[in-house]
Amino acid sequence: MTDHASTPVPAPQPGESPRKGSLIKRLLPLAVLAAAIAAAFSLGLHEHLSIETLREHRAFLNGFVAENALLAAVAFVTVYALSTALSLPGGVVLTVAGGFLFGVTLGTLYVVVAATLGATAVFLIARSALGSFLQERAGPFLKRMEAGFRENALSYLLVLRLIPLFPFFVVNLVPAFLGVSLRIYVLGTFFGIIPGTLVFILAGAGLGSVFDQGGQFTAGSVLTPEVIAGLVGLSLLSLLPVAYKRIKARRAQS
């Protein structure tokens, strides 16, 4: 009977320790992402993500979407996902553009899928590069915080996604450092951003009439106190499982 030996692991290069090589491999995606972000800002790509750009190229964009629906959808999702991964300050404009170009249903679908893809890419890079490093060196307070977050990860993540007070890129990173699983992260991101996305998609669907009347669009006109109150209310509902667990634990102790 023939023995099947496993493939030998290549020895590290002279002067390079296995630990150093592993560190370089782990940090490389983070370095590439940081370089891409720096390049995007230095080229001023974010300056093109504006309502005025939509106004100026309205006829071309609407015509392109009408004649090339599939290609336009793929292009939009790609641009949105890259914008999210590179943390460009144009998420609101792109979300409004989704409603403006594709309508409420398709616009919401494309934006939610694209934002989830971009956020997940950042999450995976941050977790692989720094997640284990920070967890190994975490103090008692951070370890307790991590344990509490992981126990109710979906509820907490929904709160962070629902309330528009937290910067999107920050919420992309924090779960990576607190040991949240990929499945929970994707679910929490996908469903957590739907309400806020729908608000701006609806605004985008009516943007054509704003242009026709020569009006101006601002994010403040969309995030009214009533809308913010509604989003906060949804976030409080997502905390009900956490409250239930704590009440149940107290009753068990008593």
N, C-alpha and C positions, 0 to 999 in steps of 0.2 A: 504494500500500500504506500502510495507516494505522499509525503508530507508537503503541505502547501504553506510555505513560509510567508509571513507577512512582509509587505514591502518595507525595506529599511528606511528609517527616517534620516534625511540628509543631516549630516553634522553641521553645526554652526560654523560660519566662516571664521578664520583666524582673527582674534581680537574682538569678536562679537559674541556676547553671551546670549543664551537662549532667551533669557528674560528681556534683554534689550531688544532683540529681534521681535519678540511678541509685543512689546510696548509700541514699537514703530508701526507694526502692522495694525494695531488697535487704534492708534491715533491718526493714521493716514486718512481714513474717510473724513474725520473731523477737520483735518488740515485742508483737504480738498473742498469741503463745504465752506470753510472760512474764506478760502481764496476765491471761491465762486461768489460769495456774498460781497467781498471787497471789490471784485471786478464789476459786479452788477451795479453797485453804487457809484463806482468811479466812472462808469459809462453813462450814468444817469438814466438807466432803464426805468427806474421808478417814476421819473418825471413824465413819462408817456402814459402812465396810468392815471388818467384824469377824466372828469366829466366833459371837459372841453374837447378832449380827443374824440370822445363819442359823438359830440355835437358836430365836430368838423368832418368826421368820416362816416356820418350816419348813413348816407345813401349807399356808399360802397359796402359797409358792413352788413346792412340789411339785404342788399342784393347778393352778396357772397353767401350768406346763410340760406337764402331762398334757393339758390342754384346748387349749393354744395353742402347740404345739411349734415351729412356724416363727417366730411372733412372739417367743417366748421366746428362741430362738436368735439372732435378729437383735438383740434388745434386749441380750442378754448380750455378743455380739461388739462392739456399739457401746459399751457401758459399759466393757468391758475395753480396747478400743482407745483410748478417751478417757483412761482412767485411766493407761495406759502413756504416752501423749503428754504428759500433764500431770504425769508423774512422781509420782503419788500413791502413798504407801506402803501399798498394799493388794494388790500383785500376788499374794502368796502366798495371801491369803484368797480372792481371785477365782479363782485356779487351783483351790484346794480346792473352791470352790463349783461350778466346772465339773464336777468329778467327782461331787459330791454331787447336782447337779440333772440332769445329762445322761448319766452313766455314763462308763465308761473311753474307749470309742472316740469318741463324739461330743464328749465333754468335752475330750479331747486335741485333736481337730481344731479345735474352736471357739477354744480358748485359744491354740493355736499361730498360727492365722490372725489372731486379734485382736491378739496381742502383736506379730506381724510388721508388721501394718498401723500400729499406733501407733508402733513403733520406726522404721519407714520414714518416717513423717511427720516425726518429730524429726530424723532423718538428713538429709532433704531441706531442711528449714528451716535447719539448722545449716550445711550445705554451701553453700547459696545465699547465706546471710547472712555467714558468716565464713570459709568454707573457702578461697576464693581470696585473701582478705585475709591470712590467716595463712601461706599457702603463699608468697606474694610476699615476706613479711618473715621467712621461716624462715632460721635460721642453718645452717651446714654440718652440725652434729650432727642437727638436726631433718630436714634434707633426706636425710641418709643413712638415718635411721630411717624416713622416709617411703618411700624407695626399697625398703628391705628389707621393709617391711610390704606394699607394693603387690605385690612380687614373689611373696609367699606369703600374700596377703590372706585367701584362704579358710581356710587352715590356722590362721592366727593368730586369725581371727575365731571359728572353731569353738572354739578353746581358751578365748577370752574368754567365749563363751556357755555352754560346758559347765561351767566351774568356777564354783560359786555364791559365790565369794569376791568377785567383782567386781560392784559395783552395776550394775543393769540400765541405768539412765539414763546412766551413764558410758560403758558400752559402746555405747550409742546414738550418743554424740557423737564419741568418739575416731576411728572410721573416717572420719567426715565431714571431719576435719581432716587426715587422712593420704592423701587422694586415692583412697579405695576406690570402685570403681564401684558403681552402684546394683544391678546384677545380682548381683555377688558379695556385696554387703551383704544383699540379700534372701535369697539361698540360704544364706549362713552363718547368718543369724538364724533362718530357718525350721527348718533341720535341726539347728542347734546347740542350740536350746531344747527340742527334743523329749524327750531323756532326762530332764532336770530337771523338765519339765512332767509327764511320765508319773509320776514319783515322787509328786508332790503330788496328781495326779488320782486315783491309786490310794488315797491317804490319804482324799481326799474321797469316793470311792465307799464307803468304810467308815465315813463320819462318822455316818451314821444310827444305827449300833449304838453308837457312842460316846455319842451323845445319849441313847439309850434306857437306857444304863447310868449316866447321870449323870456321865460322865467329862469330862475337860478335854482340849482339843486344843492342842498347841504345835508350832511349826515345828521346834523342837529334837528332838521325838519322831520326826520324819520324816527329818531330815537326820542320820542316825546315822553313826558313823565308817565303817561298811561302805558306805553309800550314797555318802558323800563320796569314799571310795577308788575306788568304781566310776566316778564321774564324772571323777575325776582320771585314772584309767586310760584312759577314752575320749578325754580331751583329749590325753594322750600319744600315743595312736594317730593322732590328727589331725595330729600333728607329724611323722609318718613321711615324708611327701613332702618336707618341709623338710630333714630329715636326709639323705634320699636325694640331693637336689640338691647338698648340700654335699659329701657323700662323692664323688659323681660329678665335681664341680668339682675336688676335690683330686687325684683320680686323673688327670684330664685335664692338670692342671698338672705332675704328676710324670711 
